[in-house]
């Protein structure tokens, strides 16, 4: 801490210990080695073509080694994108061996003769502006909810686009002014809903047992889960039939419906 004459004392902070060491114009020694590699490639290319062929290669290597928008070089971004596309295409082409698809029966998903699954779908709830007491209460309710879940369970969080049709007002039957206002408001809703998403959370609970009362016990647990999620300010939905089949496919379970 030092004094500045008649001004207030000044506290000097030391340099960051985790900052990356620079090497000349390069952000790190790794980037410098990358530039040397590009320069060597340009020199090798000039041996088989014109001596001037190395100039664009060296220039491109210098730009790729020095310029790092958002902290990542362009060639690293391209390599990451190509790797992601290869993995995505491989996963899409890979066949999924299904020897015994799960069976949708009476609102439950039967994975095996003695293994049943129920799925509850819910959304999100804004909590950024809740008072501290309400936040603490919600946290305690959520902790009690996790403790009350028996057996196996799983969460899956996904996003779905907002459908403007679901939040548009009903069609007005007024005059020309009302129709004009309704058209403008509908356009505003469509613009605001564009490229916006809602959170969807799927909660899966399971039960394993040979007895005939296993599905009944799982139904009771699913009802208790729906009630507990409602206490958190959410609007849970117990999935059945077609909605249950669609949710099962999100988990990678190709299902079949019981006759």
Secondary structure, DSSP 4 states (H G I P E B T S, - for coil): -B--TTS--B-PPPPPSSPPPPBTTBSSHHHHHHHHHHHHHHHHHHHHS-TTHHHHHHHHHHHHHH--GGGS-HHHHHHHHHHHHHHHHHHHHS----SS-EEEETTEEEEETTEEEEEEEE-----TTS-HHHHHHHHHHHHHHHHH--S-EEEEEEEEEPPHHHHSPPPP-S-HHHHHHHHHHHHHHHHHHTT-EEEEEEEEEEEE-SSTTHHHHHHHHHHHHHHHHHHTT---EE--HHHHHHHHHHTT--EEE--
